[in-house]
């Protein structure tokens, strides 16, 4: 098995962060139906203290981590 030259290995390591992340291609917001259809579940979390405020996120599936509208 041939070993890669250090210059080539260094170039590959430096180029890796420049590749766009897969998550960047996902939509910013999804509907509840899209979350469920994509294999996820909706997680509702209370935010802050005092007046109730909630966030809704899709967890799991193809819309993991996206805000549910």
C-alpha positions in Angstrom: 0.0 0.0 0.0 1.4 3.4 -1.0 1.5 6.2 1.6 0.2 9.7 0.7 2.8 12.4 0.6 2.5 14.8 3.6 1.7 17.8 1.3 -1.3 15.9 -0.2 -2.4 14.8 3.2 -2.2 18.3 4.6 -4.2 19.7 1.6 -6.9 17.1 2.2 -7.2 18.0 5.9 -7.3 21.7 5.2 -9.9 21.3 2.4 -12.3 19.2 4.5 -13.8 22.2 6.5 -14.4 24.0 3.2 -16.9 21.4 2.1 -20.4 22.6 2.8 -22.2 20.7 5.5 -25.1 18.5 4.7 -27.3 20.4 7.2 -26.9 23.6 5.2 -29.1 22.1 2.5 -32.0 21.5 4.8 -34.9 24.0 5.0 -34.9 26.5 7.8 -38.5 25.7 8.9 -40.7 22.7 8.4 -44.3 22.0 9.1 -45.5 19.5 11.7 -46.6 17.2 8.9 -43.2 17.3 7.2 -41.5 16.5 10.5 -43.7 13.5 11.1 -43.5 12.3 7.5 -39.7 12.6 7.6 -39.5 10.2 10.5 -39.1 12.8 13.3 -41.1 13.8 16.3 -42.0 17.3 17.6 -40.3 18.4 20.8 -41.9 21.4 22.6 -39.7 23.2 25.1 -40.6 26.1 27.5 -38.2 29.0 27.1 -37.5 31.8 29.7 -39.2 32.5 33.0 -42.3 34.5 33.7 -44.6 34.7 30.6 -44.7 31.3 28.9 -42.8 31.0 25.6 -42.3 27.8 23.7 -40.1 26.5 21.0 -41.0 23.6 18.7 -38.2 21.5 17.1 -38.3 18.4 14.9 -36.1 15.7 16.4 -34.9 12.8 14.3 -35.7 12.0 10.7 -34.6 14.0 7.8 -35.6 17.4 9.4 -33.6 16.9 12.6 -33.1 20.1 14.6 -35.3 22.3 12.4 -37.9 24.7 13.8 -41.5 23.5 13.4 -43.9 26.1 12.2 
